[in-house]
Structure formats: structure tokens, C-alpha cells
Amino acid sequence: MFLRCAGCGGAYFRDELDLEPYVAAKKGPSAAEVYIRLLLVSLADLERARDGLRVCPIENCGRRLRYHPFGFPPYLVVLDRCDLHGLWLDREEVDMVLEGCEQLAARG
């Protein structure tokens, strides 16, 4: 499940796995396979995520969002992650995840 903001283009996903069907729908199954490979690398390094400046926008949560690096340059995205509520991505971050997965899928 995800929610996309019509105003800013940002998106909310319950967790990293919820982003995979979105990548598949927008860029195809090959890009979704790349996303899963990148996700496995990213999750293996999740313990090094650090607290960011923003707080979770869910009412009464108040937890700091953690910076969770995903991907690689030039498609490195730092996801904002609440351990209780999920991922928050700006429009540019969503676009970079999609573009990075598509470009890697095209390379084979």
C-alpha cells in the first residue's frame, strides 16, 4: 500500500517491500527485480541508518525519521524511515528510485 500526494508528488509506503509493486507498475518487472536486489543490499546495512532532522508526520508519533541510504550514485537516495510507520519519499526521491532501477535493468 502506498499513498501519493497530489500536491507535492511525494509518497508514503508502509515499508520497503511496498515500494516494489510500485516500481513494477511504473517501470516493469525487470526494474522491480533490480529494486529487490538493491533493497537486499540496503537492508543489510540498515543498522547504520542514522536519525535525521524530520519527525514522522503521523499524528502523535513524534519519532525522528531515520536516514536510510538506498541505491548508488548517481541514483543514491536517502529514504526517510519511521521504524513504526514506514517510508516517506519526496517526489524527486521517488523519481530517482524509479530511474535508477530502470537504468540498471536496461544494462542487464
Residue pairs with C-beta under 8 A, 6 or more apart in sequence:
1 13
1 14
1 18
2 11
2 12
2 13
2 14
2 18
2 19
2 22
3 11
3 12
4 10
4 11
5 11
8 90
8 91
9 90
9 91
9 94
10 88
10 89
10 90
10 91
10 93
10 94
11 22
11 88
11 89
11 91
11 94
12 86
12 87
12 88
12 89
13 19
13 22
13 86
13 87
13 89
14 85
14 86
14 87
15 86
15 87
16 39
16 42
16 43
16 79
16 87
17 39
18 86
18 87
19 35
19 39
19 87
19 97
20 32
20 35
20 36
20 39
21 32
23 31
23 32
23 35
23 97
23 98
23 101
24 31
24 32
26 98
27 98
27 101
27 102
27 105
28 102
28 105
30 105
31 98
31 101
31 102
31 104
31 105
32 101
33 105
34 100
34 101
34 104
34 105
35 97
35 101
38 70
38 71
38 72
38 100
38 101
38 104
39 70
42 68
42 69
42 70
42 71
45 69
46 68
49 66
49 67
49 68
49 69
49 81
50 66
50 67
51 64
51 65
51 66
51 67
52 64
52 65
52 66
52 67
52 80
53 64
54 64
54 65
54 80
54 88
55 61
55 62
55 63
55 64
55 65
56 62
56 63
56 64
56 65
56 82
56 84
56 85
56 88
57 88
58 82
58 84
58 85
61 82
61 84
61 85
63 82
63 83
63 84
65 80
65 81
65 82
65 88
66 80
66 81
66 82
66 83
67 78
67 79
67 80
67 81
68 78
68 79
68 80
68 81
68 87
69 76
69 77
69 78
69 79
70 76
70 77
70 78
70 79
70 97
71 77
71 96
71 97
71 100
72 100
75 96
75 97
75 99
75 100
75 103
76 96
77 89
77 93
77 96
77 97
77 100
78 93
79 87
79 88
79 89
79 93
80 87
80 88
80 89
81 87
81 88
82 88
89 97
